[in-house]
Amino acid sequence: LSNTSVVDSPSTSSSSSSPMAPLTVDTINPKVLECEYAVRGEIVTIAQRLQDELKSKPGSLPFDEILYCNIGNPQSLGQQPITFFREVLALCDHPAILDKSETQGLFSADSIERAWQILDQIPGRATGAYSHSQGIKGLRDTIAAGIEARDGFAADPNDIFLTDGASPAVHMMMQLLIRSEKDGILCPIPQYPLYSASIALHGGSLVPYYLDEATGWGLEISELKKQMEDAKSKGISVRALVVINPGNPTGQVLAEDNQKAIVEFCKQEGLVLLADEVYQENIYVPEKKFHSFKKISRSMGYGEKDISLVSFQSVSKGYYGECGKRGGYMEVTGFSPEIMEQIYKVASVNLCSNISGQILASLVMSPPKVGDESYESYSAEKDGILSSLARRAKTLEDALNNLEGVTCNKAEGAMYLFPRIVLPQKAIKAAEAAKKAPDAFYCQRLLNATGVVVVPGSGFRQVPGTWHFRCTILPQEDKIPAIVSRLTEFHKSFMEEFRD
Ligand SMILES: Cc1ncc(COP(=O)(O)O)c(CN[C@@H]2CONC2=O)c1O
């Protein structure tokens, strides 16, 4: 053995009697250590611990419940699913009841009809079988038709990859785009940390472009150009541009001419445009309308040969909020057949996405139409949810803007408010002493005093020296007054305690 060259691996570096653990923080993939996802970070762990404490010792804390405003998870906070969607899902998952007479009395005629239609598109009517790696072709046909109806431009079912939510689709694209840390991805700051986490996991470089808080989180092309040049000067090859529209955490809805300028920029610079449009149904202000980047690029006369565009959609948001069903898709356009083959190959490694999510994605993109039996009830449910979200956004935005040292842009869309807080120096120093970012210090004090869980702005990145937090607009309307009063009372006492 003494002549055998032993590879110096952790398991052989210690004596044979006590081999080191097979995996330690020193031997884990460093990209995993670098990755962070604040939406379910430290503040949520503390909240869950406090929740356990409330359960085991009622009355032990200065509040009687935890109010989770950290994650865009509507149904965990009481939002009801859309009846038609669930009727179709239930029938597809148990086709045996489709033929029973009782079913006619329990399910709407159009959900029964839709379930038959969908089952006829599934080989063997087996929702328990693997599907095509891009998803069931018939469902992709439905989604493509829905995209065409939305945009007024052709969509090819073969460009659609059904995924277990938008997250795995984003990871897939990062996997294809990033070869090393020399490859950069332009991302908005503040950004939804799926992007910074995925870029870190894939060993690439996040190239920031700062949204302008003073102009309602506007995206300036000059900023894109500046960051692009800066990256190039550091030897980074920028490969793609991420746009989140409507924005998370910032809530802005891009103006059409801004979108056109972005498409032009990507075409000129040869960048892949990654358009995250999971909040396309969440628009709360009358003066803004959602336009997909697919529609914008086609309306500019740009087709397959002019721009590489990947559009992400999800069943987790909108008025449906089916986060747990894990459904979504990416529409991949403007790539060569060879690249499409590689994307298919990567998708095929995971065999297929879950079938319920696939069915839901097709329902989201092709809901009941005027004249369908379910149309009235479907519309009432959809409008009820969206108008309530708009009211909650406005109420919270006004409450935040009434707080000393707090300014909050309007939530034009999405599901969040992202107020800026100007903190007294004494609070900044107290945060430093606690070894926390000032906004994380503020959020933890807020949680400990009120049970309200929000995410520090540092978890989304922000202009250095500015501090924010992200608060969802999702607690049911009857909970909003409690959030406003707890937050207002806490903020007053915090500012008193740390007044310079
Ligand atoms: C902009 C954006 N893109 C993609 C996703 C991923 O969605 P899937 O569920 O389809 O994977 C989210 C989820 N929103 C997270 C989850 O809750 N709060 C958030 O900020 C998101 O906000």
The ligand as a Gaussian input file, in Angstrom:
#p B3LYP/6-31G(d) Opt

LIG

0 1
 C      -40.211000      36.737000     -10.935000
 C      -40.392000      35.282000     -10.585000
 N      -39.975000      34.339000     -11.468000
 C      -40.105000      33.028000     -11.199000
 C      -40.674000      32.601000     -10.016000
 C      -40.760000      31.107000      -9.769000
 O      -42.043000      30.673000      -9.861000
 P      -42.433000      29.122000      -9.975000
 O      -43.303000      28.847000      -8.800000
 O      -43.157000      29.027000     -11.271000
 O      -41.173000      28.328000      -9.984000
 C      -41.130000      33.537000      -9.070000
 C      -41.745000      33.051000      -7.791000
 N      -41.959000      34.037000      -6.792000
 C      -41.274000      33.831000      -5.536000
 C      -41.919000      32.760000      -4.717000
 O      -42.707000      33.502000      -3.738000
 N      -42.199000      34.798000      -3.646000
 C      -41.352000      35.056000      -4.652000
 O      -40.757000      36.080000      -4.815000
 C      -40.983000      34.907000      -9.357000
 O      -41.385000      35.848000      -8.488000

